[in-house]
């Protein structure tokens, strides 16, 4: 059992680590690392016990196994089980916990970067595939057991008429839509025939459609396929044959989120539109020319800091047009699309712009330190505090402890070092009032303005994300409304939110779930453009 202090909430959080018997403090050998992710209501110690092939007894409680795991067995690699902030689902803060704990272990121990693997079961199986495909140049292989890889099959989604912005968010959350990143991340999936194996079949099919390395096993079983799959520590032998390729010549990169914008030497720097995903398919040929096909990319780079094939690139054949390349700069070679088509050049960084780690949507703020700030300038300030309190703990079973302050308590240092979740109405939250003129969504008399669009109504509320005007590299997430009564609807907002939403509480609060389910409740919603401005039309039901 180990612990580390998370930069997200400043608190200590657990992880479990198995150190192989061959490890020597003063040695030189680098060891493989297997990351194993627990399922719903799981525990890091139980996850390590399970991956070594020690199933729980019929009368054994999860708490007992966590406290008395027994001897795990022997393996020739480190085995790391992050907590993922409990039931956070390995996206947002949960995904960040996994990445941060990996970095902690790599800083302390000699880990072979070319032999890092990831596995998990159930929620952990979904997370293993998601994290591997979000970071395909970090992992040599993935084993995803009984995961839920296609959000379109979820009961909260299936059969519903989705707004276009929700279709974009469902695609971004679905692991199957990231399968293109897996060319060099072999996939082993196991899913019981009695447990809706279509989730895993969809993911494997997307791999095989592209000619990637994938294998699916569908035993006659229910949800628990991990006892047999991990029996006797067999998973270690499975992973031992894989190594991360040094300088792959063929790559595919798909993303709807600039936070996950790289795959080995290929990096997407900007999208044409941020209400859809982007895709690059690239082949670095042996003659130094690079063939690239693009979809919805506005700028991309060939990264020099990653291991690049030889020889150095002399030209790109970009969407059928040959563009000679210079010697590049220290970071690599950069191409941008303008009105005249593609050309070599560096993306302009003047003013606000979306970039990796600062591109939205609302949930992206969870990847960094958050501070919830409630307003006290209204006589009903206790209601505002209650809304903020429920927002910071809206995910059941999530163990992260985001800090919370009143608007009169927050310090200048906290403002500069955190992304802020500002909760309140005009006049009630002093910090929100201070920033309002620098934000694209704001409450005005009798309604809410989104860019040039004004929506009238005293029952309207809004949530949006925007770069922090007082702290470069951080966000503000704003929950506001025309009245205090409308503000209370924020506690029941669905999980999948774009950059901004204006919603009407006249017919009651939203129904908490994954998407909006009350017809006509969404008044205005969508994504800001690359300059964080409102230039796209509302993305409501067609």
C-alpha positions as CSV (number, residue, x, y, z in Angstrom):
1,X,0.0,0.0,0.0
2,X,1.3,3.4,-1.0
3,X,0.0,6.9,-1.2
4,X,0.8,10.2,-2.9
5,X,-0.4,13.7,-2.6
6,X,-2.6,14.6,-5.6
7,X,-2.1,18.0,-7.2
8,X,-5.9,18.0,-8.0
9,X,-7.2,18.4,-4.5
10,X,-4.0,18.5,-2.4
11,X,-5.0,15.4,-0.4
12,X,-3.3,12.0,0.1
13,X,-4.7,9.2,-2.1
14,X,-3.8,5.5,-2.2
15,X,-2.3,3.2,-4.7
16,X,-0.9,-0.3,-4.5
17,X,2.5,-1.5,-5.9
18,X,4.1,-4.9,-6.4
19,X,7.9,-4.7,-6.6
20,X,9.4,-7.7,-8.5
21,X,11.9,-9.9,-6.6
22,X,14.7,-9.1,-9.1
23,X,14.6,-5.4,-8.2
24,X,17.9,-4.0,-6.8
25,X,18.1,-0.5,-5.5
26,X,21.5,0.0,-6.8
27,X,21.1,-2.0,-10.0
28,X,20.8,-0.8,-13.6
29,X,18.1,-3.1,-15.0
30,X,14.9,-1.5,-16.1
31,X,11.7,-3.4,-15.5
32,X,8.3,-3.6,-17.3
33,X,5.3,-2.0,-15.6
34,X,1.8,-3.4,-15.7
35,X,-1.0,-1.1,-14.6
36,X,-4.2,-2.8,-13.4
37,X,-7.4,-0.9,-12.9
38,X,-10.1,-2.0,-10.4
39,X,-13.8,-2.1,-11.2
40,X,-16.7,-0.4,-9.6
41,X,-16.4,-0.2,-5.8
42,X,-13.0,-1.9,-6.1
43,X,-9.7,-1.3,-4.3
44,X,-6.1,-1.1,-5.5
45,X,-4.9,-4.0,-3.2
46,X,-7.8,-6.2,-4.4
47,X,-6.9,-5.4,-8.0
48,X,-3.3,-6.6,-7.5
49,X,-4.5,-9.7,-5.8
50,X,-6.9,-10.4,-8.6
51,X,-4.4,-9.9,-11.5
52,X,-2.1,-12.4,-9.8
53,X,-4.9,-14.9,-10.1
54,X,-6.2,-15.0,-6.5
55,X,-10.1,-14.9,-6.6
56,X,-12.0,-13.9,-3.6
57,X,-13.7,-16.6,-1.6
58,X,-17.5,-17.0,-1.6
59,X,-17.8,-15.6,2.0
60,X,-14.9,-13.2,1.7
61,X,-15.6,-9.5,1.9
62,X,-13.9,-6.9,-0.3
63,X,-12.7,-5.1,2.9
64,X,-11.1,-8.3,4.2
65,X,-9.3,-8.9,1.0
66,X,-8.0,-5.3,0.9
67,X,-6.7,-5.7,4.4
68,X,-5.4,-9.3,4.0
69,X,-4.4,-9.8,0.4
70,X,-2.0,-12.6,1.0
71,X,1.2,-13.3,-0.9
72,X,0.6,-12.2,-4.6
73,X,3.0,-14.6,-6.2
74,X,6.0,-13.8,-8.4
75,X,6.2,-11.7,-11.6
76,X,9.1,-10.2,-13.5
77,X,7.5,-6.8,-13.7
78,X,6.2,-4.0,-11.4
79,X,2.4,-4.1,-11.0
80,X,0.7,-0.8,-10.2
81,X,-2.9,-0.5,-9.1
82,X,-4.1,3.2,-8.9
83,X,-7.2,4.1,-7.1
84,X,-8.6,6.4,-9.8
85,X,-10.4,8.3,-7.1
86,X,-12.7,5.4,-6.4
87,X,-15.7,5.3,-8.8
88,X,-14.6,8.2,-11.0
89,X,-14.7,6.0,-14.0
90,X,-11.2,6.6,-15.3
91,X,-12.1,9.7,-17.2
92,X,-11.5,13.3,-16.1
93,X,-10.0,13.2,-12.6
94,X,-10.0,9.4,-12.6
95,X,-7.8,9.2,-15.7
96,X,-5.5,11.9,-14.4
97,X,-5.0,10.0,-11.1
98,X,-3.8,7.0,-13.2
99,X,-1.4,9.1,-15.2
100,X,-0.1,10.9,-12.1
101,X,0.5,7.7,-10.2
102,X,2.4,6.2,-13.1
103,X,4.7,9.2,-13.1
104,X,5.2,8.8,-9.3
105,X,6.3,5.2,-9.8
106,X,8.5,6.0,-12.8
107,X,10.2,8.8,-10.9
108,X,11.1,6.4,-8.0
109,X,11.9,3.2,-9.9
110,X,13.7,2.2,-13.1
111,X,10.8,1.5,-15.5
112,X,11.3,0.4,-19.1
113,X,9.2,2.9,-21.1
114,X,9.0,0.4,-24.0
115,X,7.3,-2.3,-21.8
116,X,4.4,-0.5,-20.1
117,X,1.1,-2.4,-20.2
118,X,-2.4,-1.8,-18.9
119,X,-5.3,-4.0,-18.0
120,X,-8.5,-3.9,-16.0
121,X,-12.0,-5.5,-15.6
122,X,-15.5,-4.0,-15.8
123,X,-15.1,-0.3,-15.2
124,X,-11.4,-0.9,-15.1
125,X,-11.6,-2.7,-18.5
126,X,-13.2,0.3,-20.0
127,X,-10.6,2.6,-18.4
128,X,-7.7,0.4,-19.5
129,X,-8.8,0.7,-23.2
130,X,-9.6,4.4,-22.9
131,X,-6.3,5.4,-21.3
132,X,-4.3,3.2,-23.7
133,X,-6.0,4.8,-26.7
134,X,-5.8,8.3,-25.3
135,X,-2.0,7.8,-24.8
136,X,-1.1,5.2,-27.5
137,X,2.6,6.1,-27.4
138,X,2.9,5.3,-23.7
139,X,1.7,1.6,-23.7
140,X,2.9,-1.4,-25.5
141,X,-0.3,-3.4,-25.2
142,X,-3.7,-3.5,-23.5
143,X,-6.0,-6.2,-22.1
144,X,-9.6,-5.0,-21.5
145,X,-11.9,-7.4,-19.7
146,X,-15.7,-7.0,-19.8
147,X,-15.5,-3.3,-20.5
148,X,-18.2,-0.9,-21.7
149,X,-16.6,0.6,-24.8
150,X,-19.6,2.0,-26.8
151,X,-21.6,4.6,-24.9
152,X,-24.3,4.3,-27.6
153,X,-25.3,1.0,-26.1
154,X,-25.9,2.5,-22.6
155,X,-29.5,2.5,-21.5
156,X,-29.3,6.2,-20.8
157,X,-28.4,6.9,-24.5
158,X,-29.9,4.1,-26.6
159,X,-33.1,5.1,-28.3
160,X,-32.9,8.8,-27.3
161,X,-32.9,11.7,-29.7
162,X,-29.6,13.4,-29.0
163,X,-28.7,17.0,-29.6
164,X,-25.8,17.3,-32.1
165,X,-23.5,18.5,-29.3
166,X,-24.4,15.3,-27.3
167,X,-23.6,13.2,-30.3
168,X,-20.1,14.7,-30.4
169,X,-19.7,14.1,-26.6
170,X,-20.9,10.5,-26.9
171,X,-18.4,9.8,-29.6
172,X,-15.6,11.4,-27.5
173,X,-16.5,9.2,-24.5
174,X,-16.9,6.0,-26.5
175,X,-13.7,4.0,-26.6
176,X,-14.7,2.4,-30.0
177,X,-14.3,5.9,-31.6
178,X,-10.7,6.0,-30.5
179,X,-9.7,2.7,-32.0
180,X,-7.7,4.3,-34.8
181,X,-5.1,5.2,-32.3
182,X,-4.4,1.5,-31.6
183,X,-2.3,0.5,-34.5
184,X,0.7,-0.1,-32.2
185,X,-1.2,-1.0,-29.1
186,X,-2.3,-4.6,-29.4
187,X,-5.7,-5.4,-27.8
188,X,-6.7,-8.5,-26.0
189,X,-10.4,-8.4,-25.0
190,X,-12.5,-10.9,-23.0
191,X,-16.3,-10.6,-22.5
192,X,-18.8,-13.2,-21.3
193,X,-21.6,-14.3,-23.7
194,X,-24.1,-13.6,-20.9
195,X,-22.8,-10.0,-20.4
196,X,-23.7,-8.1,-23.6
197,X,-20.3,-8.7,-25.3
198,X,-21.3,-6.3,-28.1
199,X,-19.3,-3.6,-26.3
200,X,-16.0,-5.6,-26.7
201,X,-17.0,-6.9,-30.1
202,X,-17.5,-3.4,-31.4
203,X,-14.0,-2.3,-30.2
204,X,-12.3,-5.4,-31.7
205,X,-14.1,-5.0,-35.0
206,X,-12.8,-1.4,-35.3
207,X,-9.3,-2.7,-34.7
208,X,-9.6,-5.5,-37.3
209,X,-11.3,-3.2,-39.8
210,X,-8.0,-1.3,-39.9
211,X,-5.8,-4.4,-39.9
212,X,-4.6,-3.9,-36.3
213,X,-3.7,-6.6,-33.8
214,X,-6.7,-7.6,-31.7
215,X,-8.1,-10.7,-30.2
216,X,-11.5,-11.3,-28.6
217,X,-12.5,-14.2,-26.3
218,X,-16.1,-14.7,-25.4
219,X,-16.4,-17.5,-22.8
220,X,-19.8,-18.8,-21.7
221,X,-19.9,-16.7,-18.6
222,X,-21.4,-13.6,-17.0
223,X,-19.7,-10.5,-16.0
224,X,-16.8,-12.1,-14.1
225,X,-14.3,-13.2,-16.7
226,X,-11.3,-11.9,-14.8
227,X,-10.9,-14.9,-12.4
228,X,-10.2,-17.2,-15.4
229,X,-8.4,-14.7,-17.6
230,X,-6.0,-13.8,-14.8
231,X,-5.8,-17.3,-13.3
232,X,-2.3,-18.3,-12.3
233,X,-0.8,-15.0,-13.3
234,X,-1.2,-15.9,-17.0
235,X,-1.6,-12.3,-18.0
236,X,2.1,-11.6,-17.3
237,X,3.2,-14.1,-20.0
238,X,0.7,-12.5,-22.4
239,X,2.2,-9.0,-22.0
240,X,5.8,-10.1,-21.9
241,X,6.0,-10.6,-25.7
242,X,5.1,-7.0,-26.5
243,X,7.4,-3.9,-26.8
244,X,6.5,-0.4,-27.8
245,X,7.8,0.3,-31.3
246,X,10.8,2.7,-31.5
247,X,9.8,4.7,-34.6
248,X,6.7,3.4,-36.3
249,X,6.3,4.5,-39.9
250,X,2.5,4.3,-40.1
251,X,0.2,6.1,-37.6
252,X,-3.4,7.0,-37.2
253,X,-4.5,9.7,-34.8
254,X,-8.1,10.4,-33.9
255,X,-9.3,12.8,-31.2
256,X,-12.2,15.1,-30.3
257,X,-10.2,16.6,-27.5
258,X,-6.9,18.4,-27.8
259,X,-5.8,17.1,-24.4
260,X,-5.3,13.8,-26.2
261,X,-3.7,15.1,-29.3
262,X,-0.6,13.0,-29.9
263,X,0.5,9.6,-31.1
264,X,4.3,9.0,-31.3
265,X,5.6,11.7,-33.8
266,X,2.2,12.9,-34.9
267,X,0.3,15.7,-33.1
268,X,-2.9,17.6,-33.8
269,X,-2.5,21.3,-32.8
270,X,-5.8,22.8,-33.8
271,X,-9.2,21.7,-35.2
272,X,-11.2,23.3,-38.0
273,X,-14.3,22.9,-35.9
274,X,-14.5,22.0,-32.3
275,X,-18.0,20.4,-32.5
276,X,-16.5,17.3,-34.2
277,X,-13.5,15.0,-34.0
278,X,-10.4,15.1,-36.1
279,X,-8.3,12.4,-37.8
280,X,-4.9,12.1,-39.4
281,X,-3.6,9.0,-41.2
282,X,0.1,9.1,-41.9
283,X,2.9,7.1,-43.5
284,X,6.5,8.2,-43.1
285,X,8.1,6.7,-46.2
286,X,11.6,5.4,-46.5
287,X,12.4,8.2,-49.1
288,X,11.7,10.9,-46.5
289,X,8.3,11.9,-47.8
290,X,5.3,11.7,-45.4
291,X,1.8,10.9,-46.8
292,X,-0.9,12.3,-44.7
293,X,-4.7,12.4,-45.0
294,X,-6.6,14.8,-42.8
295,X,-10.2,15.3,-41.5
296,X,-11.1,18.4,-39.5
297,X,-7.5,19.3,-38.6
298,X,-6.5,23.0,-38.9
299,X,-2.9,22.5,-37.7
300,X,-0.6,19.6,-36.9
301,X,3.0,18.8,-36.2
302,X,5.6,16.1,-36.9
303,X,7.2,15.9,-33.4
304,X,11.0,15.9,-33.3
305,X,11.1,15.0,-29.6
306,X,9.4,11.7,-30.3
307,X,11.4,9.0,-32.0
308,X,11.1,9.7,-35.7
309,X,11.7,7.3,-38.5
310,X,14.7,7.9,-40.8
311,X,15.4,9.8,-43.0
312,X,14.3,13.3,-41.9
313,X,11.2,14.4,-43.8
314,X,11.8,16.4,-47.0
315,X,8.1,16.8,-48.0
316,X,4.6,15.9,-47.1
317,X,2.0,14.7,-49.5
318,X,-0.9,16.3,-47.7
319,X,-4.4,15.5,-48.9
320,X,-2.9,14.9,-52.4
321,X,-0.8,18.0,-52.5
322,X,3.0,17.9,-52.2
323,X,4.5,20.4,-49.8
324,X,8.3,20.6,-49.5
325,X,9.5,20.9,-45.9
326,X,12.3,23.0,-44.4
327,X,14.7,21.7,-41.7
328,X,12.0,22.5,-39.1
329,X,12.6,23.9,-35.7
330,X,13.6,22.4,-32.3
331,X,10.2,20.9,-31.8
332,X,9.7,19.5,-35.3
333,X,7.8,20.4,-38.5
334,X,4.5,22.3,-38.4
335,X,1.7,22.6,-40.9
336,X,-1.3,24.9,-40.9
337,X,-4.4,25.2,-43.0
338,X,-5.6,28.6,-44.1
339,X,-7.8,29.9,-46.9
340,X,-5.2,29.0,-49.5
341,X,-4.9,25.4,-48.2
342,X,-2.1,23.7,-46.3
343,X,1.3,25.2,-45.9
344,X,4.3,24.9,-43.6
345,X,4.1,27.3,-40.7
346,X,3.7,27.8,-37.0
347,X,0.2,28.3,-35.6
348,X,-0.3,31.8,-34.4
349,X,-0.6,32.0,-30.6
350,X,-1.8,35.6,-30.2
351,X,-4.8,36.1,-27.9
352,X,-7.0,33.3,-26.5
353,X,-6.8,30.0,-28.4
354,X,-7.7,26.4,-27.7
355,X,-4.7,24.1,-27.1
356,X,-3.9,20.9,-25.5
357,X,-5.1,21.1,-21.8
358,X,-7.1,24.2,-22.5
359,X,-9.8,23.3,-25.0
360,X,-12.9,22.3,-23.1
361,X,-15.5,20.9,-22.7
362,X,-16.7,21.4,-19.1
363,X,-15.4,18.1,-17.8
364,X,-11.8,18.9,-19.0
365,X,-11.4,21.1,-15.9
366,X,-11.2,17.9,-13.8
367,X,-7.7,17.2,-15.1
368,X,-6.2,20.0,-12.9
369,X,-6.6,21.5,-9.4
370,X,-10.2,22.7,-8.9
371,X,-11.5,25.2,-6.3
372,X,-15.3,25.7,-5.9
373,X,-16.3,29.3,-5.0
374,X,-19.8,30.1,-3.9
375,X,-21.3,33.6,-3.7
376,X,-22.3,35.2,-0.4
377,X,-23.6,38.6,-1.7
378,X,-27.2,37.5,-1.7
379,X,-29.5,37.0,1.3
380,X,-30.0,33.4,0.1
381,X,-26.3,32.7,0.0
382,X,-26.9,29.4,2.0
383,X,-28.7,28.0,-1.1
384,X,-25.7,29.0,-3.3
385,X,-23.4,27.2,-0.9
386,X,-25.6,24.1,-1.0
387,X,-25.5,24.1,-4.8
388,X,-21.7,24.4,-4.7
389,X,-21.4,21.7,-2.1
390,X,-23.5,19.3,-4.1
391,X,-21.7,20.0,-7.4
392,X,-18.3,19.2,-5.8
393,X,-19.7,15.8,-4.6
394,X,-22.1,15.0,-7.4
395,X,-20.3,11.8,-8.4
396,X,-21.2,8.9,-6.0
397,X,-18.3,6.9,-4.8
398,X,-15.7,9.4,-6.1
399,X,-13.1,10.0,-3.4
400,X,-11.5,13.2,-4.5
401,X,-12.0,16.2,-2.1
402,X,-12.2,19.3,-4.2
403,X,-11.7,22.4,-1.8
404,X,-14.5,25.0,-1.5
405,X,-14.4,28.6,-0.4
406,X,-16.8,31.5,-0.1
407,X,-16.1,34.4,-2.5
408,X,-14.9,36.5,0.4
409,X,-12.5,33.9,1.6
410,X,-10.5,33.0,-1.5
411,X,-7.0,34.3,-1.7
412,X,-5.0,35.7,-4.6
413,X,-2.7,32.7,-4.5
414,X,-5.7,30.3,-4.8
415,X,-7.1,32.3,-7.7
416,X,-3.8,32.0,-9.6
417,X,-3.1,28.3,-8.9
418,X,-6.5,26.7,-9.4
419,X,-9.2,26.4,-12.0
420,X,-12.3,27.9,-10.4
421,X,-15.8,26.6,-10.4
422,X,-17.8,29.8,-9.8
423,X,-21.4,29.4,-8.4
424,X,-23.8,32.2,-8.1
425,X,-26.1,34.8,-9.7
426,X,-25.1,38.4,-10.6
427,X,-24.4,40.3,-7.5
428,X,-24.2,37.2,-5.4
429,X,-20.7,36.0,-6.4
430,X,-18.2,38.8,-6.1
431,X,-15.5,37.0,-8.1
432,X,-17.9,36.2,-10.9
433,X,-19.0,39.8,-11.0
434,X,-15.3,40.8,-11.3
435,X,-14.8,38.5,-14.3
436,X,-18.2,38.8,-16.1
437,X,-17.2,41.4,-18.7
438,X,-14.3,39.1,-19.8
439,X,-16.5,36.0,-20.4
440,X,-18.6,35.1,-23.5
441,X,-21.7,34.0,-21.5
442,X,-23.3,36.3,-18.9
443,X,-26.6,37.0,-17.2
444,X,-28.2,40.3,-18.1
445,X,-31.5,41.8,-17.0
446,X,-34.2,39.3,-17.6
447,X,-32.1,36.7,-19.4
448,X,-28.8,35.2,-20.5
449,X,-26.5,36.4,-23.4
450,X,-24.3,33.9,-25.3
451,X,-22.1,36.0,-27.6
452,X,-24.6,38.0,-29.8
453,X,-27.6,35.8,-28.9
454,X,-29.9,36.9,-26.0
455,X,-32.3,34.5,-24.4
456,X,-35.1,36.1,-22.2
457,X,-36.6,34.4,-19.2
458,X,-36.3,34.4,-15.4
459,X,-36.1,30.6,-15.3
460,X,-32.9,30.3,-17.3
461,X,-29.6,29.0,-16.0
462,X,-26.2,28.4,-17.7
463,X,-23.0,26.4,-17.3
464,X,-19.9,27.1,-19.3
465,X,-16.1,26.7,-19.3
466,X,-13.6,29.3,-20.4
467,X,-9.9,30.1,-19.9
468,X,-9.3,31.7,-16.5
469,X,-8.9,35.5,-17.1
470,X,-6.6,35.8,-14.1
471,X,-4.5,32.6,-14.4
472,X,-3.1,31.5,-17.7
473,X,-3.4,27.8,-18.3
474,X,-6.3,27.4,-15.9
475,X,-10.1,27.4,-16.4
476,X,-13.2,29.0,-15.0
477,X,-16.3,26.8,-14.9
478,X,-19.4,29.0,-14.2
479,X,-22.7,27.9,-12.9
480,X,-25.0,30.9,-13.0
481,X,-28.7,31.8,-13.5
482,X,-31.1,34.7,-13.7
483,X,-32.5,33.8,-10.2
484,X,-31.5,31.8,-7.2
485,X,-34.3,29.3,-7.9
486,X,-33.1,28.6,-11.4
487,X,-29.5,28.2,-10.1
488,X,-30.6,25.2,-8.0
489,X,-31.0,23.3,-11.3
490,X,-27.2,23.0,-11.6
491,X,-27.1,20.1,-9.2
492,X,-29.0,17.8,-11.6
493,X,-27.2,18.6,-14.8
494,X,-26.3,15.6,-16.9
495,X,-22.8,14.3,-17.2
496,X,-22.0,15.1,-20.8
497,X,-21.8,18.8,-21.2
498,X,-20.2,20.8,-24.1
499,X,-18.4,24.2,-23.7
500,X,-21.6,26.0,-22.8
501,X,-25.3,25.3,-22.1
502,X,-28.2,27.6,-21.4
503,X,-31.2,25.6,-20.0
504,X,-34.7,26.4,-18.8
505,X,-35.8,25.3,-15.4
506,X,-39.5,26.3,-15.9
507,X,-40.5,22.7,-16.2
508,X,-38.3,21.5,-13.4
509,X,-34.7,20.6,-12.9
510,X,-32.8,18.5,-15.5
511,X,-32.9,14.8,-15.0
512,X,-29.5,13.8,-13.8
513,X,-28.0,11.2,-16.2
514,X,-25.7,11.3,-19.2
515,X,-27.7,13.6,-21.5
516,X,-30.6,16.1,-21.3
517,X,-33.8,14.1,-21.4
518,X,-36.5,16.8,-21.0
519,X,-37.7,18.0,-24.4
520,X,-37.2,21.8,-25.0
521,X,-35.1,22.2,-21.8
522,X,-31.9,23.2,-23.7
523,X,-32.2,26.7,-25.0
524,X,-28.7,27.2,-26.4
525,X,-25.6,24.9,-26.4
526,X,-22.4,24.1,-28.2
527,X,-18.7,24.6,-28.4
528,X,-16.6,27.7,-28.7
529,X,-14.4,28.1,-31.7
530,X,-10.6,27.9,-31.7
531,X,-10.4,31.5,-30.2
532,X,-12.9,30.7,-27.5
533,X,-15.6,32.8,-29.2
534,X,-19.2,32.1,-30.0
535,X,-19.2,31.7,-33.8
536,X,-21.0,28.4,-34.3
537,X,-24.8,28.2,-34.3
538,X,-26.5,26.4,-31.4
539,X,-26.1,22.7,-31.6
540,X,-29.7,21.7,-30.7
541,X,-31.9,19.0,-32.1
542,X,-32.1,19.1,-35.9
